[in-house]
Amino acid sequence: MSSECSGCELIVRCRDCRFCDIVPDGSTAFCRQLYDKPDWGLPEPYTGSEPAEMLEVGLDDFCAWGEKRQQ
């Protein structure tokens, strides 16, 4: 089974993404586009105004939003 990602060369890695906040020691990062929604009754649609934690991402992960590399 191949682990090749079709089109990954066009999608930016988290370490290079403008929405990625890398922690000072460079060990991990947090994505400003991905949030862990609290599990207490959120109104629909989710507006993002409720308290939420940014999700941790791996520096070598590919953008979950499909952020394209600028060339």
Phi and psi in radians as a Rosetta constraint file:
Dihedral C 1 N 2 CA 2 C 2 CIRCULARHARMONIC -1.452 0.35
Dihedral N 2 CA 2 C 2 N 3 CIRCULARHARMONIC 2.468 0.35
Dihedral C 2 N 3 CA 3 C 3 CIRCULARHARMONIC -1.769 0.35
Dihedral N 3 CA 3 C 3 N 4 CIRCULARHARMONIC 0.229 0.35
Dihedral C 3 N 4 CA 4 C 4 CIRCULARHARMONIC -1.144 0.35
Dihedral N 4 CA 4 C 4 N 5 CIRCULARHARMONIC 2.466 0.35
Dihedral C 4 N 5 CA 5 C 5 CIRCULARHARMONIC -1.886 0.35
Dihedral N 5 CA 5 C 5 N 6 CIRCULARHARMONIC 2.015 0.35
Dihedral C 5 N 6 CA 6 C 6 CIRCULARHARMONIC -1.168 0.35
Dihedral N 6 CA 6 C 6 N 7 CIRCULARHARMONIC 2.106 0.35
Dihedral C 6 N 7 CA 7 C 7 CIRCULARHARMONIC 1.456 0.35
Dihedral N 7 CA 7 C 7 N 8 CIRCULARHARMONIC 0.097 0.35
Dihedral C 7 N 8 CA 8 C 8 CIRCULARHARMONIC -1.096 0.35
Dihedral N 8 CA 8 C 8 N 9 CIRCULARHARMONIC -0.448 0.35
Dihedral C 8 N 9 CA 9 C 9 CIRCULARHARMONIC -1.144 0.35
Dihedral N 9 CA 9 C 9 N 10 CIRCULARHARMONIC -0.298 0.35
Dihedral C 9 N 10 CA 10 C 10 CIRCULARHARMONIC -1.643 0.35
Dihedral N 10 CA 10 C 10 N 11 CIRCULARHARMONIC -0.321 0.35
Dihedral C 10 N 11 CA 11 C 11 CIRCULARHARMONIC -1.735 0.35
Dihedral N 11 CA 11 C 11 N 12 CIRCULARHARMONIC 2.290 0.35
Dihedral C 11 N 12 CA 12 C 12 CIRCULARHARMONIC -1.259 0.35
Dihedral N 12 CA 12 C 12 N 13 CIRCULARHARMONIC 2.519 0.35
Dihedral C 12 N 13 CA 13 C 13 CIRCULARHARMONIC -1.367 0.35
Dihedral N 13 CA 13 C 13 N 14 CIRCULARHARMONIC 2.720 0.35
Dihedral C 13 N 14 CA 14 C 14 CIRCULARHARMONIC -0.965 0.35
Dihedral N 14 CA 14 C 14 N 15 CIRCULARHARMONIC -0.682 0.35
Dihedral C 14 N 15 CA 15 C 15 CIRCULARHARMONIC -1.088 0.35
Dihedral N 15 CA 15 C 15 N 16 CIRCULARHARMONIC -0.393 0.35
Dihedral C 15 N 16 CA 16 C 16 CIRCULARHARMONIC -1.849 0.35
Dihedral N 16 CA 16 C 16 N 17 CIRCULARHARMONIC 0.021 0.35
Dihedral C 16 N 17 CA 17 C 17 CIRCULARHARMONIC -1.495 0.35
Dihedral N 17 CA 17 C 17 N 18 CIRCULARHARMONIC 2.470 0.35
Dihedral C 17 N 18 CA 18 C 18 CIRCULARHARMONIC -1.214 0.35
Dihedral N 18 CA 18 C 18 N 19 CIRCULARHARMONIC -0.276 0.35
Dihedral C 18 N 19 CA 19 C 19 CIRCULARHARMONIC -1.642 0.35
Dihedral N 19 CA 19 C 19 N 20 CIRCULARHARMONIC 0.060 0.35
Dihedral C 19 N 20 CA 20 C 20 CIRCULARHARMONIC -1.718 0.35
Dihedral N 20 CA 20 C 20 N 21 CIRCULARHARMONIC 2.209 0.35
Dihedral C 20 N 21 CA 21 C 21 CIRCULARHARMONIC -1.841 0.35
Dihedral N 21 CA 21 C 21 N 22 CIRCULARHARMONIC 1.878 0.35
Dihedral C 21 N 22 CA 22 C 22 CIRCULARHARMONIC -1.469 0.35
Dihedral N 22 CA 22 C 22 N 23 CIRCULARHARMONIC 2.332 0.35
Dihedral C 22 N 23 CA 23 C 23 CIRCULARHARMONIC -1.178 0.35
Dihedral N 23 CA 23 C 23 N 24 CIRCULARHARMONIC 2.681 0.35
Dihedral C 23 N 24 CA 24 C 24 CIRCULARHARMONIC -0.936 0.35
Dihedral N 24 CA 24 C 24 N 25 CIRCULARHARMONIC -0.597 0.35
Dihedral C 24 N 25 CA 25 C 25 CIRCULARHARMONIC -1.447 0.35
Dihedral N 25 CA 25 C 25 N 26 CIRCULARHARMONIC -0.054 0.35
Dihedral C 25 N 26 CA 26 C 26 CIRCULARHARMONIC 1.289 0.35
Dihedral N 26 CA 26 C 26 N 27 CIRCULARHARMONIC 0.254 0.35
Dihedral C 26 N 27 CA 27 C 27 CIRCULARHARMONIC -1.459 0.35
Dihedral N 27 CA 27 C 27 N 28 CIRCULARHARMONIC -0.481 0.35
Dihedral C 27 N 28 CA 28 C 28 CIRCULARHARMONIC -2.754 0.35
Dihedral N 28 CA 28 C 28 N 29 CIRCULARHARMONIC -3.091 0.35
Dihedral C 28 N 29 CA 29 C 29 CIRCULARHARMONIC -2.648 0.35
Dihedral N 29 CA 29 C 29 N 30 CIRCULARHARMONIC 2.914 0.35
Dihedral C 29 N 30 CA 30 C 30 CIRCULARHARMONIC -2.237 0.35
Dihedral N 30 CA 30 C 30 N 31 CIRCULARHARMONIC 2.393 0.35
Dihedral C 30 N 31 CA 31 C 31 CIRCULARHARMONIC -1.626 0.35
Dihedral N 31 CA 31 C 31 N 32 CIRCULARHARMONIC 2.227 0.35
Dihedral C 31 N 32 CA 32 C 32 CIRCULARHARMONIC -1.326 0.35
Dihedral N 32 CA 32 C 32 N 33 CIRCULARHARMONIC -0.094 0.35
Dihedral C 32 N 33 CA 33 C 33 CIRCULARHARMONIC -1.772 0.35
Dihedral N 33 CA 33 C 33 N 34 CIRCULARHARMONIC -0.294 0.35
Dihedral C 33 N 34 CA 34 C 34 CIRCULARHARMONIC -1.954 0.35
Dihedral N 34 CA 34 C 34 N 35 CIRCULARHARMONIC 2.167 0.35
Dihedral C 34 N 35 CA 35 C 35 CIRCULARHARMONIC -2.209 0.35
Dihedral N 35 CA 35 C 35 N 36 CIRCULARHARMONIC 2.536 0.35
Dihedral C 35 N 36 CA 36 C 36 CIRCULARHARMONIC -1.550 0.35
Dihedral N 36 CA 36 C 36 N 37 CIRCULARHARMONIC 1.948 0.35
Dihedral C 36 N 37 CA 37 C 37 CIRCULARHARMONIC -1.326 0.35
Dihedral N 37 CA 37 C 37 N 38 CIRCULARHARMONIC 2.361 0.35
Dihedral C 37 N 38 CA 38 C 38 CIRCULARHARMONIC -1.108 0.35
Dihedral N 38 CA 38 C 38 N 39 CIRCULARHARMONIC 2.635 0.35
Dihedral C 38 N 39 CA 39 C 39 CIRCULARHARMONIC -1.629 0.35
Dihedral N 39 CA 39 C 39 N 40 CIRCULARHARMONIC 0.315 0.35
Dihedral C 39 N 40 CA 40 C 40 CIRCULARHARMONIC -1.763 0.35
Dihedral N 40 CA 40 C 40 N 41 CIRCULARHARMONIC 2.229 0.35
Dihedral C 40 N 41 CA 41 C 41 CIRCULARHARMONIC -0.133 0.35
Dihedral N 41 CA 41 C 41 N 42 CIRCULARHARMONIC 1.537 0.35
Dihedral C 41 N 42 CA 42 C 42 CIRCULARHARMONIC -1.505 0.35
Dihedral N 42 CA 42 C 42 N 43 CIRCULARHARMONIC 2.465 0.35
Dihedral C 42 N 43 CA 43 C 43 CIRCULARHARMONIC -1.219 0.35
Dihedral N 43 CA 43 C 43 N 44 CIRCULARHARMONIC 2.646 0.35
Dihedral C 43 N 44 CA 44 C 44 CIRCULARHARMONIC -1.746 0.35
Dihedral N 44 CA 44 C 44 N 45 CIRCULARHARMONIC 2.433 0.35
Dihedral C 44 N 45 CA 45 C 45 CIRCULARHARMONIC -1.356 0.35
Dihedral N 45 CA 45 C 45 N 46 CIRCULARHARMONIC 2.746 0.35
Dihedral C 45 N 46 CA 46 C 46 CIRCULARHARMONIC -1.153 0.35
Dihedral N 46 CA 46 C 46 N 47 CIRCULARHARMONIC 2.151 0.35
Dihedral C 46 N 47 CA 47 C 47 CIRCULARHARMONIC -1.680 0.35
Dihedral N 47 CA 47 C 47 N 48 CIRCULARHARMONIC -0.243 0.35
Dihedral C 47 N 48 CA 48 C 48 CIRCULARHARMONIC 1.490 0.35
Dihedral N 48 CA 48 C 48 N 49 CIRCULARHARMONIC 0.020 0.35
Dihedral C 48 N 49 CA 49 C 49 CIRCULARHARMONIC -1.486 0.35
Dihedral N 49 CA 49 C 49 N 50 CIRCULARHARMONIC -0.257 0.35
Dihedral C 49 N 50 CA 50 C 50 CIRCULARHARMONIC -1.367 0.35
Dihedral N 50 CA 50 C 50 N 51 CIRCULARHARMONIC 2.696 0.35
Dihedral C 50 N 51 CA 51 C 51 CIRCULARHARMONIC -1.021 0.35
Dihedral N 51 CA 51 C 51 N 52 CIRCULARHARMONIC 2.332 0.35
Dihedral C 51 N 52 CA 52 C 52 CIRCULARHARMONIC -2.700 0.35
Dihedral N 52 CA 52 C 52 N 53 CIRCULARHARMONIC 2.659 0.35
Dihedral C 52 N 53 CA 53 C 53 CIRCULARHARMONIC -1.715 0.35
Dihedral N 53 CA 53 C 53 N 54 CIRCULARHARMONIC 2.347 0.35
Dihedral C 53 N 54 CA 54 C 54 CIRCULARHARMONIC -1.135 0.35
Dihedral N 54 CA 54 C 54 N 55 CIRCULARHARMONIC 2.485 0.35
Dihedral C 54 N 55 CA 55 C 55 CIRCULARHARMONIC -1.462 0.35
Dihedral N 55 CA 55 C 55 N 56 CIRCULARHARMONIC 2.452 0.35
Dihedral C 55 N 56 CA 56 C 56 CIRCULARHARMONIC -1.317 0.35
Dihedral N 56 CA 56 C 56 N 57 CIRCULARHARMONIC 2.436 0.35
Dihedral C 56 N 57 CA 57 C 57 CIRCULARHARMONIC -2.276 0.35
Dihedral N 57 CA 57 C 57 N 58 CIRCULARHARMONIC 2.732 0.35
Dihedral C 57 N 58 CA 58 C 58 CIRCULARHARMONIC -1.446 0.35
Dihedral N 58 CA 58 C 58 N 59 CIRCULARHARMONIC 2.511 0.35
Dihedral C 58 N 59 CA 59 C 59 CIRCULARHARMONIC -1.086 0.35
Dihedral N 59 CA 59 C 59 N 60 CIRCULARHARMONIC -0.488 0.35
Dihedral C 59 N 60 CA 60 C 60 CIRCULARHARMONIC -1.680 0.35
Dihedral N 60 CA 60 C 60 N 61 CIRCULARHARMONIC 0.097 0.35
Dihedral C 60 N 61 CA 61 C 61 CIRCULARHARMONIC -1.228 0.35
Dihedral N 61 CA 61 C 61 N 62 CIRCULARHARMONIC 2.705 0.35
Dihedral C 61 N 62 CA 62 C 62 CIRCULARHARMONIC -1.624 0.35
Dihedral N 62 CA 62 C 62 N 63 CIRCULARHARMONIC 2.635 0.35
Dihedral C 62 N 63 CA 63 C 63 CIRCULARHARMONIC -0.972 0.35
Dihedral N 63 CA 63 C 63 N 64 CIRCULARHARMONIC 2.143 0.35
Dihedral C 63 N 64 CA 64 C 64 CIRCULARHARMONIC -1.218 0.35
Dihedral N 64 CA 64 C 64 N 65 CIRCULARHARMONIC -0.315 0.35
Dihedral C 64 N 65 CA 65 C 65 CIRCULARHARMONIC -1.617 0.35
Dihedral N 65 CA 65 C 65 N 66 CIRCULARHARMONIC -0.030 0.35
Dihedral C 65 N 66 CA 66 C 66 CIRCULARHARMONIC 1.264 0.35
Dihedral N 66 CA 66 C 66 N 67 CIRCULARHARMONIC 0.496 0.35
Dihedral C 66 N 67 CA 67 C 67 CIRCULARHARMONIC -0.992 0.35
Dihedral N 67 CA 67 C 67 N 68 CIRCULARHARMONIC 2.117 0.35
Dihedral C 67 N 68 CA 68 C 68 CIRCULARHARMONIC -1.450 0.35
Dihedral N 68 CA 68 C 68 N 69 CIRCULARHARMONIC 2.493 0.35
Dihedral C 68 N 69 CA 69 C 69 CIRCULARHARMONIC -1.162 0.35
Dihedral N 69 CA 69 C 69 N 70 CIRCULARHARMONIC 2.305 0.35
Dihedral C 69 N 70 CA 70 C 70 CIRCULARHARMONIC -1.442 0.35
Dihedral N 70 CA 70 C 70 N 71 CIRCULARHARMONIC 2.172 0.35
